[in-house]
Amino acid sequence: MSELLTIKQASKWASEYLKKNVTPSNISYLIQYGRINKNGNNGITLIDKQDLIKYYKSYLGTREINWKDKLGDDLNWALSFENYKEKETTKHIHRLHPYKGKFIPQLVEYFLDAHTDNFKKEVFFNSGDIILDPFCGCGTTLVQANELGMHAIGIDISAFNSLISNVKISKYDFVDLHKEIQKITQSLRQHIYDSNTVKFETKLLEKLAKIQKIQGIFSSPPYVGLIDYHEQHAYAYDLFGFDRNDELEIGPLFKGQGIEARNSYIDGITKVLNNIKKYLVDDYNVFLVANDKYNLYPNIAEKSGMKIVNKFKRPVLNRTEKDKGAYSEIIFQLKSK
Ligand SMILES: C[S@@+](CC[C@H](N)C(=O)[O-])C[C@H]1O[C@@H](n2cnc3c(N)ncnc32)[C@H](O)[C@@H]1O
């Protein structure tokens, strides 16, 4: 005999059954991704208790529970994007060049696009907005913003990372491209060292800031002592003759994770946020993705004159790098204080 439950009743029942906090959003997620059936009744969603029991005993169900055991009950499983295959998380341009430390496009899309769900209850950005990623890496935020009809500005301390990003978001005429490629190769060095480009971009940014302010940021900053971003593409610096700015990297691996490194990390990220504020609209939304194991972001928010208004905790399961070990990370939502 089946017993039908509302979403709220199902979350209460599941919390008791699993002895873990199961929120109504968790139950909605299971319906949304077809893990359990939705039984409609006059517009009210009902769930068969047997379906829930079957799910929690299944491979996917036990996986979710195990992860929550490891990473905490507040883990938001809907942000695991575990239903996406690797070919989707590296879709079209995203696999253009190896890059250690990128986030998946689906995460960016989720926060940038116009959908709402039980968990994301408001739309943060609209087509035509300007999105900034001050740590744009290989350009994931920029590509996704462009796809959604948004303008995007990217900044990165590493010239090679900036090159990867620019290649991904430029518009191409493929016939012309063929002809131009030889010319570009010859003039690339000259072009990169041409300081007029930098002057032009600074002017452009100043002009843009006057015409239209930036709606917000979606970024995954470097973290303390995890990756040497220049070193990972050392060969490219040799090949192209780019200047290296290792000393200006925030939180590089070579500086470690000690107190001094953490303080310098806090300083670095705070400086970036304070620099950017004048270009942002008053009611900006700043989203920073970080596995903040040293709990540095409350301090960074305070020093940047911002407040953390929301924390979205997601498991990181689909990793494109060789190291497949999973962990959780938080998407901090910050607003003006
Ligand atoms: C976690 S990665 C960003 C990855 C990006 N979200 C993606 O999907 O490609 C952090 C980036 O911050 C850059 N970075 C480090 N220190 C910086 C600084 N002082 N200013 C600007 N960018 C910096 C690194 O070069 C790296 O590309």
The ligand as an SDF file (V2000), in Angstrom:
LIG
                    3D

 27 29  0  0  0  0  0  0  0  0999 V2000
   40.8520   29.4390   -9.5020 C   0  0  0  0  0  0  0  0  0  0  0  0
   41.5920   30.2130  -10.8740 S   0  0  0  0  0  0  0  0  0  0  0  0
   40.2030   30.7870  -11.8100 C   0  0  0  0  0  0  0  0  0  0  0  0
   39.6570   29.7330  -12.7780 C   0  0  0  0  0  0  0  0  0  0  0  0
   38.4590   30.2010  -13.6110 C   0  0  0  0  0  0  0  0  0  0  0  0
   37.2770   30.3100  -12.8070 N   0  0  0  0  0  0  0  0  0  0  0  0
   38.2090   29.2310  -14.7540 C   0  0  0  0  0  0  0  0  0  0  0  0
   37.1890   28.5260  -14.7840 O   0  0  0  0  0  0  0  0  0  0  0  0
   39.0790   29.1810  -15.6280 O   0  0  0  0  0  0  0  0  0  0  0  0
   42.2690   31.6720  -10.2060 C   0  0  0  0  0  0  0  0  0  0  0  0
   43.0040   32.5800  -11.2080 C   0  0  0  0  0  0  0  0  0  0  0  0
   43.4300   33.7460  -10.4850 O   0  0  0  0  0  0  0  0  0  0  0  0
   44.6200   34.2270  -11.1060 C   0  0  0  0  0  0  0  0  0  0  0  0
   45.3320   35.1310  -10.1690 N   0  0  0  0  0  0  0  0  0  0  0  0
   46.1770   34.8480   -9.1570 C   0  0  0  0  0  0  0  0  0  0  0  0
   46.6160   35.9960   -8.5640 N   0  0  0  0  0  0  0  0  0  0  0  0
   46.0150   37.0330   -9.2270 C   0  0  0  0  0  0  0  0  0  0  0  0
   46.0630   38.4610   -9.1140 C   0  0  0  0  0  0  0  0  0  0  0  0
   46.8400   39.0660   -8.2080 N   0  0  0  0  0  0  0  0  0  0  0  0
   45.3070   39.1990   -9.9650 N   0  0  0  0  0  0  0  0  0  0  0  0
   44.5410   38.5980  -10.9220 C   0  0  0  0  0  0  0  0  0  0  0  0
   44.4700   37.2490  -11.0930 N   0  0  0  0  0  0  0  0  0  0  0  0
   45.1960   36.4750  -10.2530 C   0  0  0  0  0  0  0  0  0  0  0  0
   45.3950   32.9490  -11.4600 C   0  0  0  0  0  0  0  0  0  0  0  0
   46.3290   33.1770  -12.5000 O   0  0  0  0  0  0  0  0  0  0  0  0
   44.2390   31.9820  -11.8690 C   0  0  0  0  0  0  0  0  0  0  0  0
   44.1060   31.9530  -13.2620 O   0  0  0  0  0  0  0  0  0  0  0  0
  1  2  1  0
  2  3  1  0
  2 10  1  0
  3  4  1  0
  4  5  1  0
  5  6  1  0
  5  7  1  0
  7  8  2  0
  7  9  1  0
 10 11  1  0
 11 12  1  0
 11 26  1  0
 12 13  1  0
 13 14  1  0
 13 24  1  0
 14 15  1  0
 14 23  1  0
 15 16  2  0
 16 17  1  0
 17 18  1  0
 17 23  2  0
 18 19  1  0
 18 20  2  0
 20 21  1  0
 21 22  2  0
 22 23  1  0
 24 25  1  0
 24 26  1  0
 26 27  1  0
M  CHG  2   2   1   9  -1
M  END
$$$$
